Every structure is written in C-alpha cells, then in structure tokens.
Amino acid sequence: MRLTPDLLLRAYAAGIFPMAEHREDPDLYWVDPERRGILPLDGFHIPSRLRRTVRQGKLQITCDAAFRRVVAACAAPHRGREDSWINDEIKRLYGLLFDRGFAHSVESWHDGQLVGGLYGVAIGGAFFGESMFSTATDASKVALVHLVARLKAGGYVLLDTQFVTDHLAQFGALEIPRTDYRQRLDMALTVEARFPVHMSDQEVWQNAGLAHA
C-alpha cells in the first residue's frame, strides 16, 4: 500500500516516522527510536561565533520559498555524506505535506544561490525536524537559528530532532526515553501553533536570544 499524506500525519502523531535504507531504495520503513532526540526551545544554545555570523546578515534567509529544492539538496550527495535516507517517495510525500501546510522549510541564500537549509513537519505545537544541508560555512546553522526563532514566536513547544548528532548537540539537543517523548508529544499536539514565515531581523534576534548579543 502506498503511503498517503494523511497516514504520514497519523504516524507522526503516534511518534513514528519513515525512512529509506538509501536514496535509490524505493521502499520505506517505520522508525520508533527507544531514545528520541529533541532540542529544548528554552535551552537553545548558540555558540558565540555563530551569534556574530547571524547578526552580520551575510546570508539571506527565507522560509517556504524553495521547499522541494531544500528536500532535494538534503538528499543529494555531500562530502562526508555520500548516501541519504531520502528517496523519491520521501520527496513526493513531504512535497504533498508542504502543499497542505503541514511542512515547512528554511532556506539560506548567498548571492542568489541556495547554500543551505532545512525542512520539517509541523503538527499542532510540535515541529519534527527532518534534515538539513549546507554547501557554505554555517548555512544550515543559521537556518536552524531562524527556525528556532520562528517556533518560539509561533507558540511551538516541541522540536523533535529524531536523533542527536554532534552538530545538534552543540545547540543543546539531548536524548530522552521514548515514554517521556510520547508524553511531550501528546501535550504538544493539543497546542495551537502557527509557523511565521515572515519575521524581521529584530524579531528573529529577540526570539533566538540574540537581542543583547
């Protein structure tokens, strides 16, 4: 049976998500980690060097301006990550979620070129981060700062990172048991949040904790 956007949304609400073994594998399997990665919005930490980079504004940030391009870039080979769990079915499904307003992207641009970004799924007050990519220094990190600022401004209470990588650990990501995660998820799904696509630099800095940096 081919997955549908509605089934995918129900899966996320139940705490599971799909992946492929590799980008050329047409099949998907469900993942339900015993320990789940989350990034506490109230404990979001921005390294000092990145604070300066964000405030300098050398990268132009947009949201929902190039969703499918971001997903494709996340799936593409990169140095140190030649393969990907994002196959054509993932691209199709999440593109449909985006069309229905349940998925969002943050894009980093330099001189008109897409150089970094991330995407994820939004249900209630939960945002499920899926993947990110970067072809320029700090491009995905700056996108993450802008994502967190929007989630905090929009009333989200849970940022699910699925797993914890060294990249995410520097921002305060941590692992929690599945039972703890399910409790947080159930609560988050009762929250009415909105994803603010457009924010001023001042609003981003305020919500990301950079106003006095």
C-alpha positions as CSV (number, residue, x, y, z in Angstrom):
1,M,0.0,0.0,0.0
2,R,1.4,3.4,-1.0
3,L,1.7,5.9,1.8
4,T,-0.6,8.9,1.8
5,P,-0.1,12.3,3.5
6,D,-2.9,11.5,5.9
7,L,-1.3,8.2,7.0
8,L,2.0,10.0,7.4
9,L,0.4,12.7,9.6
10,R,-1.1,10.0,11.8
11,A,2.2,8.2,12.1
12,Y,3.9,11.4,13.3
13,A,1.1,11.9,15.8
14,A,1.8,8.4,17.1
15,G,5.5,9.1,17.4
16,I,6.9,7.2,14.4
17,F,8.4,8.4,11.1
18,P,9.5,6.8,7.8
19,M,13.0,6.4,6.3
20,A,14.5,4.6,3.4
21,E,17.7,2.4,3.5
22,H,19.2,4.7,0.9
23,R,18.2,7.1,-1.8
24,E,17.8,4.5,-4.6
25,D,15.7,2.1,-2.5
26,P,12.0,2.7,-3.3
27,D,10.8,1.2,0.0
28,L,10.2,2.9,3.3
29,Y,10.3,1.5,6.8
30,W,9.0,3.0,10.1
31,V,11.3,4.2,12.8
32,D,10.4,4.4,16.5
33,P,13.6,5.0,18.5
34,E,13.9,3.9,22.1
35,R,15.6,7.2,22.8
36,R,14.4,10.2,20.9
37,G,16.4,13.4,20.1
38,I,14.8,16.7,21.0
39,L,16.1,20.3,21.1
40,P,14.5,22.1,24.0
41,L,13.4,25.5,22.7
42,D,14.0,27.2,26.1
43,G,17.5,25.7,26.3
44,F,18.6,26.5,22.8
45,H,22.3,27.5,22.8
46,I,24.0,29.5,20.1
47,P,27.8,29.4,20.0
48,S,29.4,32.9,20.2
49,R,30.9,32.7,16.8
50,L,27.6,31.8,15.2
51,R,25.9,34.6,17.1
52,R,28.2,37.1,15.2
53,T,27.5,35.3,11.9
54,V,23.7,35.5,12.3
55,R,23.8,39.2,13.3
56,Q,26.1,40.1,10.4
57,G,23.4,39.0,8.0
58,K,25.7,37.8,5.2
59,L,23.3,35.0,4.4
60,Q,19.7,35.9,3.3
61,I,17.1,33.7,5.0
62,T,13.7,32.8,3.6
63,C,11.0,30.3,4.6
64,D,8.9,28.1,2.4
65,A,10.4,29.7,-0.7
66,A,12.1,26.6,-2.1
67,F,10.8,23.6,-0.1
68,R,11.3,21.0,-2.8
69,R,14.7,22.3,-3.6
70,V,15.7,22.0,0.0
71,V,14.5,18.4,0.2
72,A,16.4,17.5,-3.0
73,A,19.5,19.2,-1.7
74,C,19.2,17.2,1.6
75,A,19.0,14.0,-0.4
76,A,22.0,14.9,-2.7
77,P,25.5,13.5,-2.1
78,H,27.7,15.8,0.1
79,R,31.2,15.5,1.3
80,G,31.2,13.1,4.2
81,R,27.6,12.0,3.5
82,E,27.5,10.3,0.1
83,D,24.3,8.4,0.7
84,S,20.9,9.5,2.1
85,W,17.8,8.1,3.6
86,I,15.7,10.4,1.4
87,N,14.3,8.6,-1.6
88,D,11.9,9.7,-4.3
89,E,8.9,8.6,-2.2
90,I,10.0,10.8,0.7
91,K,10.3,13.7,-1.7
92,R,6.8,13.0,-3.0
93,L,5.2,12.7,0.3
94,Y,6.7,15.7,2.0
95,G,6.1,17.8,-1.0
96,L,2.4,16.9,-0.6
97,L,2.6,17.8,3.1
98,F,4.1,21.1,2.2
99,D,1.2,21.8,-0.3
100,R,-1.2,21.2,2.6
101,G,0.6,23.5,5.0
102,F,2.0,20.7,7.2
103,A,5.6,21.0,6.2
104,H,8.0,24.0,6.1
105,S,11.5,24.9,5.0
106,V,14.1,27.5,6.0
107,E,16.5,28.5,3.2
108,S,19.9,30.1,3.4
109,W,21.0,32.1,0.3
110,H,24.2,33.8,-0.8
111,D,24.4,35.9,-3.9
112,G,21.1,34.4,-5.1
113,Q,22.3,30.8,-4.6
114,L,20.7,28.3,-2.3
115,V,23.6,27.3,0.0
116,G,21.8,25.7,3.0
117,G,18.6,24.9,4.6
118,L,16.4,22.5,6.5
119,Y,12.8,21.2,6.4
120,G,10.4,19.5,8.7
121,V,6.8,18.7,9.6
122,A,4.5,20.8,11.8
123,I,1.5,19.4,13.7
124,G,-0.1,21.3,16.5
125,G,2.7,22.6,18.7
126,A,5.2,20.1,17.5
127,F,7.8,20.5,14.8
128,F,9.6,17.4,13.5
129,G,12.9,18.3,12.0
130,E,13.7,16.0,9.1
131,S,17.0,17.0,7.5
132,M,19.4,19.9,6.7
133,F,22.1,20.6,4.3
134,S,24.9,23.1,3.8
135,T,27.3,24.0,0.9
136,A,28.6,27.1,2.6
137,T,30.1,27.7,6.1
138,D,27.4,27.9,8.8
139,A,24.5,28.0,6.2
140,S,22.5,25.2,7.9
141,K,23.3,26.5,11.4
142,V,22.0,30.0,10.6
143,A,18.9,28.3,9.2
144,L,18.4,26.4,12.4
145,V,18.7,29.7,14.4
146,H,15.9,31.2,12.3
147,L,13.8,28.0,12.7
148,V,14.0,28.1,16.4
149,A,13.1,31.8,16.4
150,R,10.0,31.1,14.4
151,L,9.0,28.1,16.5
152,K,9.3,30.2,19.7
153,A,7.4,33.1,18.2
154,G,4.7,30.8,16.8
155,G,4.0,29.1,20.1
156,Y,5.6,25.7,19.4
157,V,6.6,23.6,22.4
158,L,8.4,20.6,21.0
159,L,11.3,20.5,18.5
160,D,11.9,16.8,17.6
161,T,15.3,16.1,16.0
162,Q,14.7,12.3,15.9
163,F,18.4,11.6,16.7
164,V,21.2,13.6,18.3
165,T,24.3,14.4,16.2
166,D,27.4,16.3,17.2
167,H,26.1,19.1,15.0
168,L,22.9,19.3,17.0
169,A,24.5,18.7,20.4
170,Q,26.3,22.0,20.3
171,F,22.9,23.7,20.3
172,G,21.6,21.8,23.4
173,A,20.0,18.8,21.8
174,L,19.5,15.8,24.1
175,E,18.1,12.3,24.1
176,I,15.0,11.3,26.2
177,P,13.3,8.0,26.7
178,R,10.5,7.0,24.3
179,T,7.9,7.2,27.1
180,D,9.0,10.7,28.0
181,Y,8.9,11.7,24.4
182,R,5.4,10.4,23.9
183,Q,4.1,12.4,26.8
184,R,5.7,15.6,25.5
185,L,4.3,14.8,22.0
186,D,0.8,14.2,23.3
187,M,0.8,17.5,25.1
188,A,2.3,19.3,22.1
189,L,-0.4,18.0,19.8
190,T,-3.0,19.9,21.8
191,V,-1.3,23.2,21.3
192,E,-2.4,25.6,18.5
193,A,0.7,27.0,17.0
194,R,1.4,28.8,13.7
195,F,4.6,28.9,11.6
196,P,5.5,32.6,11.0
197,V,7.1,32.6,7.5
198,H,8.0,36.3,7.6
199,M,9.9,37.8,10.5
200,S,12.1,40.9,10.9
201,D,15.7,40.6,11.9
202,Q,14.8,42.2,15.2
203,E,12.1,39.6,15.8
204,V,14.5,36.8,14.9
205,W,17.1,38.1,17.3
206,Q,14.6,38.6,20.1
207,N,13.2,35.1,19.9
208,A,16.5,33.4,19.3
209,G,18.1,35.1,22.3
210,L,20.3,37.4,20.3
211,A,18.8,40.7,21.1
212,H,21.6,41.6,23.6
213,A,24.4,39.6,21.9
